[in-house]
């Protein structure tokens, strides 16, 4: 989750001539001492120089992030003073780099009081400062300790505003920050109150289905459809369910898990209400593929959703034992449109073919490792083994 925030860091050389193997710049120890001295100075120009140097040193070096932990408090104080925006930007970027992949620094930055000024920057007219503040909240929200504090200080409505009206990069960082925050129960309710679904769906439609952004959009949607307001908003949004189905088909493994989880939560909450909207977006081929190619959680969720999508409303105990083939055939018979039906049938046929090929390969492997006690000895079998 920190990686997206790294895009806002200053450029620095990654060649071995200027950095050690661990990413620490050569001569960093003396540079760290000098930066710590300058950041403690009363001179604003010295502080600005130090902030820029700290940003450079901590871009790729975990060791420097630890060595410069004492710079957190003076850097936070720079955010609070009435100074040119470039002063705030330098301090914010230095803090951002200090927080990346460093849990202790994430916590200490919040404890030093950085959130109040950072959150205020979300409303700043300077788009660069707005972007940096969003990236900082993305990074800080990766810490479990910080999630409830960020929510309680009022960051969530402002992040949703960024998701609606911010720059492209700010929107991406905002949805990732909201996804981080949504894992805390109090936060997900606050997010829901801001009616974010249209903006999330809008971003999901424009990004690559296999991207990290799509993964975080679906993660956030999965959290929100746990509530009736979230489910209603997703189905009311044009192309909302379809966007989730497309991620289920073409997303990363984790994104597909979130997508099927969101659809399953909807169907489990009210099967009669959500079965048709989900089926209508052609979900069956993707679900079939997920039952054999998804993560273990995805496979289980996909199988459960397939059972819920079949036409029979009766409990399982009153029906013959389910098989995937019976479930799929039942659903296919209910689908309107030749295209969806043919895709589902083709997918089912391919799954059967894959299963047969896997079984055949298994038998062939067993034959290759045959021993005299397994099979009668023949010249052909002996020759084949000797060729190995």
C-alpha positions as CSV (number, residue, x, y, z in Angstrom):
1,X,0.0,0.0,0.0
2,X,2.9,2.3,0.4
3,X,4.1,1.9,-3.1
4,X,1.6,4.2,-4.7
5,X,2.8,7.0,-2.4
6,X,6.4,6.5,-3.5
7,X,5.4,8.0,-6.9
8,X,5.4,11.4,-5.2
9,X,9.0,11.1,-4.0
10,X,11.8,13.1,-5.6
11,X,13.7,11.3,-8.3
12,X,17.0,9.9,-7.3
13,X,19.6,7.6,-8.9
14,X,19.2,3.9,-8.4
15,X,22.5,3.0,-9.9
16,X,25.1,1.2,-7.8
17,X,27.5,4.1,-8.2
18,X,25.4,6.4,-5.9
19,X,23.7,3.8,-3.7
20,X,24.6,0.8,-1.6
21,X,22.8,-2.5,-2.3
22,X,20.1,-1.8,0.3
23,X,19.3,1.6,-1.3
24,X,21.2,3.7,1.2
25,X,23.1,6.6,-0.5
26,X,26.9,6.4,-0.3
27,X,28.1,8.7,2.5
28,X,24.7,8.6,4.1
29,X,25.9,8.5,7.7
30,X,27.5,11.9,7.6
31,X,24.6,13.3,5.5
32,X,22.1,12.0,8.1
33,X,24.0,13.8,10.9
34,X,24.1,17.0,8.9
35,X,20.4,16.8,8.1
36,X,19.5,16.2,11.7
37,X,21.5,19.3,12.7
38,X,19.9,21.5,10.1
39,X,16.3,20.4,10.8
40,X,16.8,21.4,14.4
41,X,17.9,24.9,13.4
42,X,15.9,28.0,14.0
43,X,16.7,29.2,10.5
44,X,13.8,28.5,8.0
45,X,16.2,28.2,5.0
46,X,18.2,25.6,6.9
47,X,15.1,23.7,7.8
48,X,14.0,23.8,4.1
49,X,17.4,22.5,3.0
50,X,17.2,19.7,5.6
51,X,13.7,18.6,4.6
52,X,14.8,18.3,1.0
53,X,17.9,16.3,2.0
54,X,15.8,14.0,4.3
55,X,13.5,13.4,1.4
56,X,16.4,12.4,-0.8
57,X,18.0,10.1,1.8
58,X,14.8,8.3,2.7
59,X,13.5,7.7,-0.8
60,X,14.9,4.1,-1.1
61,X,16.8,3.5,2.1
62,X,15.1,1.7,5.0
63,X,18.2,2.3,7.1
64,X,18.0,6.1,6.6
65,X,14.3,6.1,7.6
66,X,15.4,4.6,10.9
67,X,18.4,6.9,11.4
68,X,16.3,10.0,10.6
69,X,13.4,9.1,12.9
70,X,14.3,12.0,15.2
71,X,13.5,14.4,12.3
72,X,9.8,13.6,12.6
73,X,8.8,16.2,15.2
74,X,10.7,19.2,13.6
75,X,9.3,18.2,10.2
76,X,5.7,18.2,11.6
77,X,6.3,21.6,13.1
78,X,7.1,22.9,9.6
79,X,3.6,21.9,8.5
80,X,2.1,24.1,11.2
81,X,3.9,27.4,10.5
82,X,2.5,30.1,8.2
83,X,5.0,29.8,5.4
84,X,5.1,29.5,1.6
85,X,3.5,26.4,0.2
86,X,6.9,25.1,-1.1
87,X,8.0,24.9,2.6
88,X,5.0,22.8,3.5
89,X,5.5,20.6,0.4
90,X,9.1,19.8,1.3
91,X,8.3,18.9,4.8
92,X,5.3,16.8,3.8
93,X,7.3,14.9,1.2
94,X,10.1,14.2,3.7
95,X,7.5,12.8,6.2
96,X,6.0,10.8,3.4
97,X,9.3,9.1,2.6
98,X,10.0,8.5,6.3
99,X,6.7,6.7,6.7
100,X,7.0,4.4,3.7
101,X,7.5,0.8,4.9
102,X,8.3,2.0,8.5
103,X,5.5,1.3,11.0
104,X,7.3,3.1,13.8
105,X,7.6,6.3,11.8
106,X,3.9,6.1,10.7
107,X,2.8,6.0,14.3
108,X,5.3,8.7,15.5
109,X,4.2,11.1,12.7
110,X,0.6,10.8,13.8
111,X,1.6,11.1,17.5
112,X,3.5,14.3,16.7
113,X,0.3,15.9,15.5
114,X,0.8,15.8,11.7
115,X,-2.8,14.8,10.8
116,X,-4.5,18.1,11.5
117,X,-2.4,20.1,9.0
118,X,-2.2,17.2,6.5
119,X,-6.0,16.9,6.5
120,X,-6.3,20.6,6.1
121,X,-4.1,20.4,2.9
122,X,-6.8,18.2,1.3
123,X,-8.8,21.4,0.9
124,X,-5.9,23.5,-0.4
125,X,-6.2,25.1,-3.8
126,X,-2.6,24.0,-4.6
127,X,-3.1,20.7,-6.4
128,X,0.4,19.6,-5.7
129,X,-0.1,20.0,-1.9
130,X,-3.5,18.3,-2.2
131,X,-1.9,15.3,-4.0
132,X,1.0,15.0,-1.4
133,X,-1.5,15.2,1.5
134,X,-3.6,12.4,-0.1
135,X,-0.5,10.3,-0.6
136,X,0.6,10.9,3.0
137,X,-2.8,9.7,4.3
138,X,-2.6,6.7,2.0
139,X,0.7,5.8,3.6
140,X,-0.3,6.6,7.2
141,X,-3.6,4.7,6.9
142,X,-1.7,1.5,6.3
143,X,-1.0,1.4,10.0
144,X,-3.7,-0.3,12.1
145,X,-3.0,2.1,14.9
146,X,-3.7,5.1,12.7
147,X,-6.9,4.0,11.0
148,X,-9.4,5.1,13.8
149,X,-7.5,8.3,14.5
150,X,-7.6,9.4,10.8
151,X,-11.3,8.7,10.6
152,X,-12.1,10.5,13.9
153,X,-10.3,13.6,12.7
154,X,-12.6,14.0,9.7
155,X,-10.4,12.9,6.8
156,X,-13.0,10.6,5.2
157,X,-15.4,13.2,3.7
158,X,-12.4,15.1,2.4
159,X,-10.9,12.0,0.8
160,X,-14.2,11.3,-0.9
161,X,-14.3,14.9,-2.2
162,X,-10.8,14.2,-3.6
163,X,-12.2,11.0,-5.2
164,X,-14.9,13.1,-6.8
165,X,-13.0,16.1,-7.9
166,X,-9.2,15.6,-7.5
167,X,-6.5,15.0,-10.1
168,X,-6.1,11.5,-11.5
169,X,-3.3,10.6,-9.2
170,X,-5.1,12.1,-6.2
171,X,-8.2,10.0,-7.0
172,X,-6.2,6.8,-7.1
173,X,-4.5,7.6,-3.8
174,X,-7.8,8.6,-2.2
175,X,-9.5,5.3,-3.1
176,X,-6.5,3.4,-1.8
177,X,-6.6,5.4,1.5
178,X,-10.3,4.8,1.8
179,X,-9.8,1.1,1.2
180,X,-7.2,1.0,4.0
181,X,-9.5,2.9,6.3
182,X,-12.5,0.7,5.5
183,X,-11.1,-2.2,7.4
184,X,-12.0,-0.4,10.7
185,X,-15.7,-0.8,11.5
186,X,-16.3,2.8,12.5
187,X,-14.7,4.1,9.3
188,X,-16.7,2.0,6.9
189,X,-19.9,3.5,8.3
190,X,-18.5,7.0,7.9
191,X,-17.4,6.2,4.3
192,X,-20.9,4.9,3.5
193,X,-22.5,8.2,4.8
194,X,-20.6,10.2,2.1
195,X,-22.3,8.3,-0.7
196,X,-19.0,7.3,-2.4
197,X,-20.3,4.5,-4.7
198,X,-20.8,6.6,-7.9
199,X,-17.2,8.0,-7.6
200,X,-15.7,4.6,-6.9
201,X,-17.6,3.1,-9.9
202,X,-16.5,6.0,-12.1
203,X,-12.8,5.4,-11.2
204,X,-13.3,1.6,-11.6
205,X,-14.6,2.1,-15.1
206,X,-11.7,4.1,-16.3
207,X,-8.8,2.1,-14.8
208,X,-7.4,-1.2,-16.1
209,X,-9.2,-4.2,-14.6
210,X,-5.9,-5.8,-13.8
211,X,-4.6,-2.8,-11.9
212,X,-4.0,-2.2,-8.2
213,X,-6.5,0.6,-8.4
214,X,-9.3,-1.8,-9.6
215,X,-8.3,-4.1,-6.7
216,X,-8.7,-1.4,-4.1
217,X,-12.0,-0.2,-5.7
218,X,-13.4,-3.7,-5.4
219,X,-12.1,-4.1,-1.9
220,X,-13.9,-0.9,-0.9
221,X,-17.1,-1.9,-2.7
222,X,-17.0,-5.3,-0.9
223,X,-16.9,-3.5,2.4
224,X,-19.7,-1.1,1.5
225,X,-22.1,-3.7,0.1
226,X,-22.2,-5.3,3.5
227,X,-24.8,-2.6,4.1
228,X,-28.2,-2.1,2.4
229,X,-27.3,1.5,1.5
230,X,-24.2,0.3,-0.3
231,X,-26.0,-2.5,-2.2
232,X,-28.7,-0.2,-3.3
233,X,-26.2,2.4,-4.5
234,X,-24.2,-0.1,-6.5
235,X,-27.2,-1.5,-8.4
236,X,-28.6,2.0,-8.9
237,X,-25.4,3.2,-10.5
238,X,-25.3,2.6,-14.2
239,X,-22.8,0.0,-15.0
240,X,-21.9,-0.5,-11.3
241,X,-22.5,-4.3,-11.1
242,X,-21.0,-4.8,-14.6
243,X,-17.8,-3.0,-13.5
244,X,-17.5,-5.5,-10.6
245,X,-18.2,-8.4,-12.9
246,X,-15.5,-7.3,-15.3
247,X,-13.0,-7.2,-12.5
248,X,-14.1,-10.7,-11.5
249,X,-13.3,-11.8,-15.1
250,X,-10.0,-9.9,-15.7
251,X,-8.6,-8.6,-12.4
252,X,-5.7,-9.7,-10.3
253,X,-6.3,-12.8,-8.1
254,X,-6.9,-10.6,-5.1
255,X,-9.2,-8.2,-7.0
256,X,-11.2,-11.1,-8.3
257,X,-11.6,-12.4,-4.7
258,X,-13.0,-9.0,-3.7
259,X,-15.3,-8.8,-6.7
260,X,-16.8,-12.2,-6.1
261,X,-17.0,-11.4,-2.4
262,X,-19.0,-8.2,-3.2
263,X,-21.5,-10.1,-5.5
264,X,-21.9,-12.9,-3.0
265,X,-22.6,-10.5,-0.1
266,X,-25.3,-8.9,-2.3
267,X,-26.9,-12.2,-3.2
268,X,-26.7,-13.6,0.3
269,X,-28.4,-10.4,1.7
270,X,-31.4,-10.7,-0.6
271,X,-31.3,-13.4,-3.3
272,X,-34.6,-12.4,-4.9
273,X,-33.6,-8.8,-5.2
274,X,-30.0,-9.2,-6.6
275,X,-30.1,-12.4,-8.5
276,X,-31.3,-10.9,-11.7
277,X,-29.1,-7.8,-11.7
278,X,-26.0,-10.0,-11.2
279,X,-27.1,-12.7,-13.8
280,X,-28.0,-9.9,-16.3
281,X,-24.3,-8.8,-16.5
282,X,-23.1,-12.2,-17.7
283,X,-21.3,-13.3,-14.5
284,X,-21.5,-17.0,-15.2
285,X,-18.4,-17.5,-17.4
286,X,-16.2,-15.6,-14.9
287,X,-17.6,-17.5,-12.0
288,X,-16.9,-20.9,-13.7
289,X,-13.4,-19.9,-14.4
290,X,-13.0,-18.7,-10.8
291,X,-14.1,-22.1,-9.4
292,X,-10.9,-23.7,-10.8
293,X,-8.4,-20.8,-11.2
294,X,-9.1,-18.5,-8.3
295,X,-7.6,-18.3,-4.8
296,X,-9.0,-20.9,-2.4
297,X,-11.4,-18.2,-1.0
298,X,-12.4,-17.2,-4.5
299,X,-13.2,-20.7,-5.5
300,X,-15.4,-21.3,-2.4
301,X,-17.2,-18.0,-2.9
302,X,-17.7,-18.6,-6.6
303,X,-19.2,-22.0,-5.9
304,X,-21.5,-20.6,-3.2
305,X,-22.6,-17.8,-5.5
306,X,-23.4,-20.3,-8.3
307,X,-25.6,-22.2,-6.0
308,X,-27.5,-19.0,-5.0
309,X,-27.9,-17.9,-8.6
310,X,-29.7,-21.1,-9.7
311,X,-33.5,-20.8,-10.1
312,X,-34.7,-23.1,-7.3
313,X,-35.7,-21.2,-4.2
314,X,-35.9,-24.3,-2.0
315,X,-33.3,-25.3,0.7
316,X,-30.5,-27.5,-0.4
317,X,-31.7,-30.3,2.0
318,X,-34.9,-30.7,-0.1
319,X,-33.0,-31.0,-3.4
320,X,-30.8,-33.8,-4.9
321,X,-27.1,-33.3,-4.1
322,X,-25.6,-30.4,-6.0
323,X,-22.9,-30.7,-8.6
324,X,-21.3,-27.8,-10.3
325,X,-22.5,-29.1,-13.7
326,X,-26.1,-29.3,-12.5
327,X,-26.0,-25.8,-11.0
328,X,-24.5,-24.3,-14.2
329,X,-26.9,-26.1,-16.5
330,X,-29.8,-24.9,-14.4
331,X,-28.6,-21.3,-14.5
332,X,-27.8,-21.5,-18.3
333,X,-31.4,-22.5,-18.9
334,X,-32.7,-19.4,-17.2
335,X,-30.3,-16.9,-19.0
336,X,-31.8,-14.7,-21.7
337,X,-29.7,-14.2,-24.7
338,X,-27.8,-16.7,-26.9
339,X,-24.4,-15.0,-26.4
340,X,-24.3,-15.4,-22.6
341,X,-25.6,-19.0,-22.8
342,X,-23.1,-20.0,-25.4
343,X,-20.2,-18.5,-23.5
344,X,-21.2,-20.3,-20.3
345,X,-21.6,-23.6,-22.2
346,X,-18.3,-23.1,-23.8
347,X,-16.6,-22.4,-20.5
348,X,-18.2,-25.5,-19.0
349,X,-17.0,-27.6,-21.9
350,X,-13.5,-26.2,-21.5
351,X,-13.5,-26.9,-17.8
352,X,-14.5,-30.5,-18.5
353,X,-11.7,-30.7,-21.1
354,X,-9.1,-29.3,-18.6
355,X,-10.2,-31.8,-16.0
356,X,-9.9,-34.7,-18.5
357,X,-6.4,-33.5,-19.6
358,X,-5.3,-33.3,-16.0
359,X,-6.5,-36.8,-15.3
360,X,-4.7,-38.1,-18.4
361,X,-1.5,-36.4,-17.4
362,X,-1.8,-37.9,-14.0
363,X,-2.2,-41.4,-15.4
364,X,0.8,-40.8,-17.8
365,X,3.0,-39.7,-14.9
366,X,2.1,-42.8,-12.9
367,X,3.0,-45.0,-16.0
368,X,6.4,-43.3,-16.3
369,X,7.4,-44.1,-12.7
370,X,6.2,-47.7,-13.0
371,X,8.2,-50.4,-11.2
372,X,8.4,-54.2,-11.8
373,X,5.9,-54.7,-9.0
374,X,3.5,-52.2,-10.5
375,X,3.3,-53.5,-14.1
376,X,4.3,-56.6,-16.0
377,X,7.8,-56.2,-17.4
378,X,7.9,-55.8,-21.1
379,X,10.6,-54.8,-23.5
380,X,8.8,-51.5,-24.4
381,X,8.5,-50.4,-20.8
382,X,12.1,-51.3,-20.0
383,X,13.3,-49.5,-23.1
384,X,11.4,-46.3,-22.2
385,X,12.8,-46.4,-18.7
386,X,16.3,-47.0,-19.9
387,X,16.1,-44.0,-22.2
388,X,15.5,-41.8,-19.2
